[in-house]
Amino acid sequence: MTAFTSQQLSHSRSQAVALSLQEDVGSGDITAQLIPAERQASARVITREKAVIAGRAWVNEVFRQVDASVDIEWFCQDGDRVEPDQVLFAVKGDARSLLTAERCALNWLQTLSGVATRCRQYADSVAHTGVRLLDTRKTLPGLRLAQKYAVTCGGCYNHRIGLYDAFLIKENHIAACGSIGDAVAAAHRIAPGKPVEIETENLDEFRQALTAGADIIMLDEFSLADIRQAVRENQAAGENGHQAKIEASGGINETTLIPVAETGVDYISLGTLTKDLEAVDLSLRLSM
């Protein structure tokens, strides 16, 4: 699996926060102008429900871009489990600045915490197995690295970040190359060292991918019986030479997740980790 650097994440965060403030604040917060310019205030942010927190740095960046003099005190870390009515952080400073930054800051925190919370629920359900749950590229446009960061806060893992950092060879790629073996060989020539993954739709394609030397073989919508068979054949291949990592994917939900995890696959990829998120309910309480 691949990863992004802290520098990439920081750059992405700064840009994304700036865009979120631009769409919300625009030419200026006219309602905040009702408050006297010299007025100071403090506020606390609480969660109204159980959650796993992710997004502290995005909140900090919102307040930094609005008013760097605002003081922020956190009472939890990313990855922490929190309970209803728990105070997450407190801010104090210029009252206008706090109110201008409020919505964007909470949007980031509730969205990324929603991803982390969902991931933690899924990860906990298969903690008795050795499987790693992976995200996909099914992320909200413009929020790729932010959501993938939140996935890790919830105990799951990142698949490839984009189209540039790993091969994922699918049916149309295979058809264009001529065969699974030709596609894998071409990938190794084009970018030596980059992970090469093949998507397969049946056991015959799985065997071709294994023989071709794919690093990861995705089993797309395989039956439980066929997944178990693929795992057995992969283990046997490892005794005599090349062994791939096995990834299950396609149509896996809360009902089928545990049985698939118990087959012995290495990975399960789930678009739902990022695309079906439910934002955490947060509230900011201001005092002058």
matplotlib code that plots the C-alpha trace (Angstrom):
import matplotlib.pyplot as plt

x = [0.0, 1.1, 1.2, 1.4, 4.0, 3.4, 4.4, 1.8, -0.8, 0.1, 0.0, -3.3, -4.8, -3.8, -5.3, -8.5, -9.1, -8.5, -11.1, -13.6, -13.2, -13.5, -16.8, -18.2, -16.7, -16.4, -15.9, -16.5, -18.7, -21.4, -23.2, -20.0, -19.9, -22.8, -20.4, -18.2, -14.7, -13.0, -15.3, -13.5, -15.1, -14.5, -16.2, -16.3, -17.0, -18.8, -19.9, -23.5, -22.7, -20.1, -17.4, -13.8, -12.0, -10.1, -9.3, -7.6, -5.0, -7.8, -9.6, -6.3, -5.7, -9.2, -8.6, -5.0, -6.2, -9.0, -7.1, -3.8, -4.1, -7.0, -6.0, -7.0, -6.9, -7.6, -8.8, -8.6, -6.3, -7.0, -8.0, -9.6, -13.0, -15.3, -18.6, -21.8, -21.4, -17.6, -15.7, -13.4, -11.6, -11.9, -11.1, -10.8, -10.0, -11.7, -15.4, -15.8, -13.1, -14.5, -17.9, -16.5, -14.4, -17.0, -18.8, -15.8, -13.9, -16.9, -17.5, -13.9, -14.1, -17.5, -16.7, -13.3, -14.5, -17.4, -14.9, -12.8, -15.9, -17.2, -13.7, -13.3, -16.7, -15.6, -12.0, -13.3, -15.7, -12.8, -10.1, -10.1, -8.7, -5.4, -7.1, -6.4, -9.4, -8.5, -10.1, -10.5, -10.4, -14.2, -13.5, -15.3, -13.8, -11.0, -10.8, -8.7, -5.8, -8.0, -10.3, -7.5, -5.8, -9.1, -9.3, -6.0, -7.4, -10.2, -7.8, -8.1, -5.5, -4.9, -5.0, -3.2, -3.6, -4.3, -3.6, 0.1, 1.5, 0.5, -0.9, -4.4, -4.9, -8.5, -10.4, -10.0, -6.3, -5.9, -7.8, -5.6, -2.4, -3.4, -3.3, -2.8, 0.8, 1.5, -0.1, 2.0, 5.2, 4.5, 3.8, 7.1, 8.9, 7.1, 7.6, 9.9, 9.2, 5.7, 3.1, 1.3, -2.2, -4.5, -8.3, -9.6, -13.2, -12.8, -10.3, -8.8, -7.9, -6.6, -4.2, -3.0, -2.3, -0.4, 1.7, 2.4, 3.9, 1.4, 2.1, -1.6, -4.5, -7.9, -10.8, -13.7, -17.1, -15.8, -18.0, -16.8, -15.9, -13.8, -12.1, -11.1, -9.8, -7.7, -6.2, -5.3, -3.7, -1.8, -0.4, 0.7, 2.4, 4.3, 5.9, 7.3, 8.1, 5.9, 3.1, 0.9, -1.2, -4.9, -7.5, -11.2, -13.5, -16.9, -20.3, -18.9, -21.1, -21.6, -23.3, -20.6, -17.6, -16.8, -17.2, -14.9, -12.3, -12.3, -11.3, -7.7, -7.4, -4.8, -6.9, -10.6, -11.2, -14.3, -15.6, -18.1, -15.3, -15.2, -18.2, -21.0, -19.9, -22.3, -21.0, -20.6, -23.0, -21.0, -22.0, -20.1, -21.2, -20.0, -19.7, -18.7]
y = [0.0, 3.5, 6.7, 10.4, 12.6, 15.1, 17.8, 16.7, 16.6, 20.0, 21.6, 19.9, 21.1, 24.7, 24.8, 23.0, 25.2, 28.4, 27.2, 26.4, 29.8, 31.5, 29.8, 30.7, 34.1, 35.4, 39.2, 39.3, 38.1, 40.9, 39.4, 39.4, 43.2, 43.5, 42.8, 45.6, 45.3, 45.2, 42.5, 39.4, 36.0, 32.4, 29.2, 25.5, 22.8, 19.7, 16.5, 15.5, 11.8, 9.1, 9.5, 9.0, 12.4, 13.4, 16.8, 18.8, 20.3, 21.4, 23.2, 24.9, 25.9, 27.5, 29.7, 30.4, 31.7, 33.7, 35.2, 33.8, 35.4, 33.1, 30.8, 27.1, 24.5, 20.9, 18.3, 15.3, 13.8, 12.6, 8.9, 9.4, 8.0, 10.6, 10.6, 12.8, 16.2, 15.9, 19.1, 18.7, 22.1, 25.6, 28.9, 32.5, 35.7, 38.3, 37.6, 38.4, 36.0, 33.1, 33.4, 33.8, 30.7, 28.6, 26.9, 26.0, 24.7, 22.5, 21.3, 20.0, 18.3, 16.8, 15.5, 13.9, 12.6, 11.0, 9.1, 8.1, 7.0, 4.8, 3.3, 2.5, 0.6, -1.5, -2.1, -3.1, -5.7, -7.6, -7.0, -10.7, -11.4, -10.3, -8.4, -4.8, -2.7, -0.3, 2.8, 3.5, 6.5, 7.0, 10.2, 13.6, 15.7, 17.9, 16.0, 13.0, 13.4, 14.7, 11.7, 9.3, 10.8, 10.4, 6.7, 6.1, 7.8, 5.2, 2.2, 1.5, 1.8, 3.6, 2.0, 3.9, 7.6, 8.2, 7.0, 7.8, 5.8, 2.2, 0.1, -1.3, -3.3, -3.9, -5.6, -2.9, -2.6, -6.3, -6.3, -3.5, -5.3, -8.7, -10.8, -10.6, -11.7, -9.1, -6.4, -7.3, -7.5, -4.1, -2.5, -3.8, -2.3, 1.1, 1.7, -0.7, -0.8, 0.5, -2.0, -3.9, -5.1, -7.1, -7.1, -10.6, -11.9, -15.6, -18.3, -18.8, -15.1, -15.3, -18.1, -16.2, -13.1, -15.3, -16.9, -13.5, -12.3, -9.6, -8.1, -7.9, -9.8, -8.3, -10.8, -8.9, -10.2, -13.7, -16.1, -17.1, -20.5, -19.1, -16.6, -19.5, -21.5, -18.5, -18.1, -21.7, -21.7, -18.5, -20.0, -23.1, -20.9, -19.2, -22.5, -22.9, -19.4, -16.2, -15.4, -12.4, -10.4, -11.1, -8.3, -8.9, -6.3, -5.6, -5.8, -6.2, -4.7, -4.9, -8.3, -9.9, -8.1, -10.5, -13.8, -12.4, -11.2, -14.7, -16.3, -15.2, -12.5, -9.8, -6.9, -5.8, -2.6, -0.7, 2.4, 3.0, 4.1, 7.5, 7.9, 6.9, 9.0, 10.6, 13.8, 13.8, 16.2, 19.0, 22.2, 25.5, 27.4, 31.0, 33.2, 36.9]
z = [0.0, -0.6, 1.6, 1.3, 3.1, 5.8, 3.4, 0.8, 3.5, 4.9, 1.4, 0.6, 3.9, 3.4, 0.0, 0.9, 4.0, 1.9, -0.6, 2.1, 3.6, 0.3, -0.5, 3.0, 3.8, 0.3, 0.4, 4.1, 7.0, 7.1, 10.1, 12.2, 11.6, 14.0, 16.9, 18.2, 16.7, 20.1, 21.6, 22.9, 23.4, 24.1, 22.9, 23.5, 21.0, 22.1, 20.4, 20.7, 19.9, 20.3, 17.7, 16.8, 16.2, 13.1, 11.8, 14.5, 12.1, 9.7, 12.5, 13.5, 9.9, 9.6, 12.7, 11.6, 8.2, 9.7, 12.6, 13.7, 17.2, 18.2, 21.0, 20.6, 23.4, 22.5, 25.0, 22.6, 20.0, 16.5, 16.8, 20.3, 21.0, 22.5, 24.3, 23.9, 25.5, 25.7, 25.2, 22.2, 22.2, 23.3, 21.6, 22.7, 20.9, 18.7, 18.8, 15.1, 14.2, 16.2, 14.6, 11.1, 11.4, 13.3, 10.4, 8.3, 11.4, 12.4, 8.8, 8.6, 12.0, 11.7, 8.2, 8.9, 12.3, 10.4, 8.3, 11.3, 13.2, 10.4, 9.8, 13.5, 13.5, 10.6, 11.9, 15.3, 13.7, 12.1, 14.8, 15.5, 12.1, 10.4, 7.6, 6.8, 5.6, 2.8, 1.5, -2.3, -4.6, -4.0, -2.0, -2.0, -4.8, -3.5, -0.1, -1.1, 1.3, 4.1, 4.0, 3.6, 6.7, 8.6, 7.5, 9.3, 12.4, 12.4, 12.3, 8.6, 5.9, 2.6, -0.8, -3.6, -3.3, -7.0, -10.5, -10.1, -7.2, -7.9, -10.8, -10.6, -13.8, -14.7, -17.4, -20.1, -19.3, -19.7, -23.0, -24.4, -23.3, -24.7, -21.5, -17.7, -18.1, -20.7, -18.6, -15.5, -17.5, -19.0, -15.6, -14.3, -17.2, -17.1, -13.4, -11.6, -7.9, -8.1, -6.7, -9.4, -8.6, -10.9, -10.7, -11.3, -11.8, -11.4, -10.3, -13.7, -13.9, -10.3, -11.3, -14.3, -12.2, -9.6, -12.3, -13.8, -10.6, -9.5, -6.2, -5.2, -6.7, -6.2, -6.1, -7.4, -6.2, -5.6, -3.6, -0.2, -1.4, -4.3, -2.0, 0.3, -2.6, -3.9, -0.4, -0.3, -3.7, -2.9, 0.3, -1.6, -4.2, -1.5, -0.5, -3.9, -5.0, -5.5, -3.2, -3.7, -1.3, -1.7, -1.7, -1.6, -3.0, -4.6, -2.9, 0.6, 3.3, 7.1, 6.7, 4.6, 5.9, 8.8, 6.8, 4.1, 6.6, 8.1, 4.8, 5.4, 2.8, 3.4, 2.5, 2.0, 0.0, 0.8, -1.0, 1.8, 4.2, 2.5, 0.2, 2.6, 5.6, 8.1, 9.7, 13.5, 15.2, 16.8, 18.6, 19.4, 22.5, 22.6, 25.6, 25.7]

ax = plt.figure().add_subplot(projection="3d")
ax.plot(x, y, z, "-o")
ax.set_aspect("equal")
plt.show()
